[in-house]
Amino acid sequence: MHSFTLFVVILPAILSVCHGAAFSPPECVGDIKEFPNCEKADAIARKCSNLPKQETIKCFCTQDLLNAYVGCKGEFRQCALGNSFDSASDDQIALWQDTCGPYLPKDITTPVAPTATRTLDDDACKSAVESCAQLSQSITSCSSAYTKPAELTSCRCQESLVSLASACDVNGRQSCVGVMLTTSNIWEFRNCEAATSILQSSKVDHCELYQWGVND
């Protein structure tokens, strides 16, 4: 029901475009759907992995592969909306440089990885995840305690639960995903009178968050 937490779970994938490992695109917080540089680095690494030493060096130690590794770092930044995977990317690039260093031409250059088009507010997202978890627990408690529709609605429309719904589904989506969610799609705002005052009191903050999500 409250699926926002799916967007902010720590990404489970790790950068694995070396040693011939097949690259699998991770689930992302950002809007990126394609990883051409990661896929290119993976394809080159797999192509080079079973060649004789001199051919491997010639295949693997190229500007083309370095560019792909750095581009892949940028794609992961866009995926995570931040630098969460920089360490793994930097380790991979450093390993490549250590391995290929003696064989690289003098004119080889290390490009700069692109930054994410917007960044994730970690503190705001952690707070939103906590609100989502509390809301889910409260809804479960209401459903266990009441079976009559009117009583269940009354339980779920407590001001504390409506506040949690606002923090989870409204603030959370705007600050973490950059999505302006229509409150009529949220059960609490569709069914609870308490939602009106809560929405009004936080309206300014919501607008500021939306601006940040779009323009940062």
N, C-alpha and C positions, 0 to 999 in steps of 0.2 A: 504494500500500500504506500508506504513512505520509502520510495526507492532511492532517495537522494544519497544515502550512504554508499550506494554502489559506485557513485562518481568519485568518492574521496577515499576509498580504501587504498592503502599503499599499493602501488603497482607491483605485481608479483614477478614480472619479467626482469631478467638481467641482460645486459648487453653481451651477446654471445656470437659475434661475427668472426670468430677466429677458429683455428684448428679444424676448419671444414664443417663446423656446426651449422645446421640449417637455421636460418633466421625465421622466427615466427613473430609477426606484429603483435605487440601487447595491447591490452585494453587501455585506453588513454583517458585522461581527464580533459585534455585539449581536443580540438576538433580534427586534428590530423588523422587521416585515414591511410595514407600511403607513405612508405619509407624507401624511396628509390635509392638513397645513398647506402642505407643499411643493407638492402638487398644486393646492391652492386658489390659492396665489400664482402658480403657472404659468398657471392658467386665467384669472385676472384680468389678468395681464400680456399674455397673448395676445388677450384680449377687447379690451383697451385700445389695442393697438398700431397699429391702422389707422384710428383715429378722428381727426377734426379736432382742432386744438390744444386748444380750450376743453373739448371733450368728453373728450379724453384726460386732461386735468388733473383733471376731475371724476371720471373713472373710476379713475384711477391713484393719485391723492393722497388716500387714504382711511385711516382708522383700521383698517378691515378688512384692507387689504393689509399694513399695517405689522404687525398682529397675526399675519398668516400668515407673513411673513418671519421674525419672531422665533420663532414656533412651529416653523418649518422648521429654524431653527438648533438648537432643542432636539431635533428628530428626528434630525438629523445627529450630535449628541452621543451619542444613544442608539445610533445605527448604529455609530459609531467607538469607543464606550465611552471617550470622552474629548473633548478640545477641539481635535482635529486640524483641524477644518473651521471653527473660530470665525473665523479671519482672513477666509476667503472670505465667510462669512455677514456679518461686520461690514462688509466692503467693500461688499457689496450693500445693506445697510441704510443705510450712509453715503451711497451714491450716490443712493438713493431720497430720503433726507433733504435732500441738496443740491439735487436736482431739484425736489422738492415744497415745500421750505421756504417760499418766498414765498406759497404757496397753501394752507398748512395752517391749520386753525382753531386758536385759542389753547388750546383744551382737549384737544388731542391728546396722548396719553401713550404712552411706549415701554414695553411690558411687559418682564418679565425672562424670559429663555429658561430652560426647564426644564433641570436637570442630568441627566446620565446616571445611571441607577439603580445602576450599578456602573462602575468605571473599569478601564481596562486597565493592567497593570503593564508598561510599555514595556521596561524592562531585562530582566525575566523572559521576556518574549515574544521579544526579540531573542536571548537566550541559547537559548531553546527552538528557534527557527528555525535557529540555527547547529548545534545538536545534531541536528535533523532532517536537515539537509544532510549532515553528517558520516556519519550513520547510512545515508543513502541511498547515499552513495559507497562505504561499507564493504560494504553488501549487494551492490552491483554488483561490487565486487572479488571477493567470495566466490563469487558466481555465475559469474564469468569464470574463476576459478582451479579450481573444483571442480564436477564433474558428478554424482558419486555422492552419493546422499541423506545418507548418514552423514557424509561429509566436509564437505558443504555445511552440515549442521546444526552440526557441530563448529566450523566457521569462524564461523558466525553467532552461536554461543553463547559466543563469547569474552566475558569479563567486561566489556571495554571497550565492546563493541557493546550488551550488555545495559544498561549504564549509560546509553548514548546513547538507547536505546529508552525508558528510564525518564524521562530528561530531556525527550525529545521528546513522547512519547505520554501520559505520566502527569502529570508536572509541568506541561508545556506546556498541555495541555487544561484542567487545573484552574485555573492562574493566568491564562490568557488567555481562555478560553471559559467558565469557571465550570462545567465538566462533570466529574462524577466518572466516570471511565472504568473499566470492569471489566477488570482485568488479564488475565483469561482470554481476552479478545478481542485481546490483543497477542501476536503470534507468539513473541517472545522469552520472554515469561512463561508461555507455554503449552508451550514445548518445551525450555527451558534450565534446568538445575539452578542455574546461577549467579544466576538471577533471584530465587531465594528469599532469599538473604542481602542482595541489593541492595534488595529490596522491604522487608525488615524494617528495614534501616538507615535508610531514608528514610520510614518509615511515619508518624512524627510530623510531619515536614514536610508530607507529603501531606495529612494531616488539617487542618493549619493553613491550607494553601492552599485546601482545599475550603470551610472555614469562611469564609475571606475572600471566595471567589467567590460564596457564597450570600448572605452577610449584609452585604457592603459597600454 
